[in-house]
Amino acid sequence: MSLLAAEGSDWNWWYGRDRTFQTAVQFDDLYRLHLANVYTQAGKQIPDRLLVPILDGGPTMVPILPVGLMNPGIDGGPPGDLDWASAHHIKPNSGGGAMNSGVPVVTSVRIGYSLSDMYLLMQFGSQAAAARDLQVEVRCTSPGGSTHLIIRRDDGKTKASIDPLGPMMWALGETLQIRLPFESLRARRGDTITFAIVVLGEGHLMSAVPAHGVMSIELPAADYELQHREV
């Protein structure tokens, strides 16, 4: 069905520079959504390039700016006011285009770091909570290469994998919480990492965070403690 939808219109004709219109971003999202679902329904991994807008001039990089260091417990519970207080907080926009349309599948994302680990917390809407199968992918790119993390819940059973193989900690309960050591991200302190989150379920792409492009975070530098020392 998704393949027929992608083939059934002159999608690429509308990308011409003389074919501008007010809903260009939503149109771009919808085309890439159809193509992404072709891969999902074929049991293949969605290519990273389908998460990035085809249109020129659109927002493609979302900066992540934690306000300080953190070291939360990874238990799958709700975000504690103190544990996640220093994290950068994102609330996906329910009107953010075809990739995040209607009621948000992901209602909240918190991202932060310590001096050695990156942390991620996700809260889901009712659609994701009720999905028979749920798969969350975190795709990261650092100066050392790419890292692909998958956490999957299927018929009540959950499992995780990371490629290339490396240490991590995760828990899926009321929320999804993840701790990723910098070494597993193939990164060092001071490096900049780009990443995106993909949520799949019921045989299709349910959500992408961010809706347009990728996120970017600069890991704490070697002199982070000196720069942030209170006088």
FENVEN-V151443 format. One record per backbone hydrogen bond with DSSP energy under -0.5 kcal/mol. CO is the residue of the C=O (numbers start at 0). NH is the residue of the N-H. If there is no record, write none. Layout:
CO/NH ; CO/NH
//
This chain:
0/4 ; 1/5 ; 2/6 ; 3/7 ; 8/10 ; 9/13 ; 10/13 ; 11/14 ; 12/15 ; 15/18 ; 20/23 ; 22/26 ; 23/27 ; 24/28 ; 25/29 ; 26/30 ; 27/31 ; 28/32 ; 29/33 ; 30/34 ; 31/35 ; 32/36 ; 33/37 ; 34/38 ; 35/39 ; 36/40 ; 37/41 ; 38/43 ; 39/42 ; 46/49 ; 47/50 ; 48/51 ; 50/212 ; 54/57 ; 59/213 ; 60/62 ; 61/215 ; 62/64 ; 63/217 ; 67/112 ; 72/74 ; 75/173 ; 75/174 ; 79/83 ; 81/84 ; 83/86 ; 85/66 ; 85/67 ; 87/110 ; 89/91 ; 89/108 ; 92/95 ; 96/99 ; 97/100 ; 99/95 ; 104/106 ; 104/124 ; 107/122 ; 108/89 ; 109/120 ; 110/87 ; 111/118 ; 112/69 ; 115/181 ; 116/113 ; 117/179 ; 118/111 ; 119/177 ; 120/109 ; 121/175 ; 122/106 ; 122/107 ; 124/128 ; 125/129 ; 127/130 ; 131/154 ; 132/201 ; 133/152 ; 134/199 ; 135/150 ; 136/138 ; 136/197 ; 137/139 ; 137/148 ; 138/195 ; 139/146 ; 140/193 ; 141/144 ; 144/141 ; 146/139 ; 147/162 ; 148/137 ; 149/160 ; 150/135 ; 151/158 ; 152/133 ; 153/156 ; 156/153 ; 158/151 ; 160/149 ; 162/147 ; 168/178 ; 170/172 ; 170/176 ; 174/172 ; 174/176 ; 175/121 ; 176/170 ; 177/119 ; 178/168 ; 178/180 ; 179/117 ; 180/183 ; 180/184 ; 181/186 ; 182/185 ; 185/143 ; 187/190 ; 190/218 ; 192/216 ; 193/140 ; 194/214 ; 195/138 ; 196/208 ; 197/136 ; 198/205 ; 198/206 ; 199/134 ; 200/203 ; 203/200 ; 203/205 ; 206/198 ; 208/196 ; 213/61 ; 214/194 ; 215/63 ; 216/192 ; 216/218 ; 220/223 ; 222/226 ; 223/227 ; 225/228
//
